[in-house]
């Protein structure tokens, strides 16, 4: 089912600016900062993110072909604003798991209902 592209377009202009007010601080949400791979423009995208054992996993509720996914994979790194901190993450990889075992148990039914079987996995960049 993955959410439709028309909803993504609506969210980009209506919902995302409002979500940006809390997404960088609320548990399970973050703001993903990335550059357009063609335009070079800076973007901020609200996402659902889950961290376990130092690995960050971002649900792909719009599917693996979302522009922000292509942008971060092309760049090889991005900044994640979560719980009041900015973290540089690198080596993003799109993974597939129909059972959604990577997500917390309380979130799995929601992701399964959306058929959000794909997610991005990335680790902090060490300096």
N, C-alpha and C positions, 0 to 999 in steps of 0.2 A: 504494500500500500504506500509506502514512503510518501511523505507530504508532497502535494502538487506544486509545480513551479509557479503557478499563479499566486499561491499562498506565500511562497518565498518572496515574490515581488512585492506583495502587499506588506509583508512583515518588514522588508528592507526599509520601507518608507514610513510605516505607521507604528508597528510594534517594536522594532529594534531600538529606536531612539528611547522609548519608555523603558524597555528592558535594560538598557545601558545604565539606567540610574541605580539599579540594584545588582545586576549580574556579576559585577566584579567583586562583590562582597558576600553574596548569599551562597550558602553551601550548595554544591552541585551545579553551580553556574559560574561562568567566567566571560570575560571579554577577550576575544582573540584579535590581536593586532597583526596585520599582514600587509604586504604591498602587492598591488596588482602586477601580474607577470607581464602584461603588455603595456599598461598605462603608467606603472610605477607609482600610482596613487596609493596613499595610505587608507586602509580600511579598518574598521572595528566591527566585529561580528559577535553577537551574544551566542554562547554555546552552552550545552550541558556537558560538564566534565567531571570525571571521577579519577581520583588519584589513589593508587595502592602500591606500596613498596617502591616509591619513587618513580613510578611509571604513570603517566597521564593518559587517559583514554577519553576521547571526545566522540559523542554519539553523532552519527550522520543521519539525522532525521529527514534530510532532504536528499539523501543518497550520496554516493561517492563521486558524482559528477558536479557537485556544487562548485562554483568558482573559487570560493575560499579554500577548498580542499586542493584544487589544482594550483592555486597560488602558493600555499605553504609547501606543497610537495616540490614545486619548481624551485623555490627559494632554499629549501633545506632546513629552515628554521623560522621561528615566529615568537612573538611575545604573548604570554597568557597572563591576564590580570585576574587573579582569583584571591578571594578572602583578604583583599587589601594589599596584596603583594604582586609584583611584576616578575615573572619567571621566563627566562629565555629557554625555549624547548627546541630540540634539534632532531634531525633524522626522522621526520614524520613518515609513518607508514600506514597505509590503509589495510585494515584487517577485516576478515569475514568470520562471523560466528552466529549462526542461526539460533543457537540456544541463548545467546546474550549473557553468557556466564561471566564476561568481563565486567558487567555492571553490578551495582549493589542489588541485593535481592528485592528490595521494595520498588526498585525502578524497572526491573526486568519485564513485568507484565505490560507496563506502559510502552516500552520499546518494542516488545513483541507485537503489541496491537498495531503499532505503526509500521511493522515490518522493517524496523531499523536494525538490520543484521550486520551492517558495516559500521566501523568506527576507525578513528585515527588514533594511533599510539605514538607517543613521543616521550623523550626523556630530557631532563634538564641538561643544558650545555654546561660543561665544567670548564672553568677558565684556569 
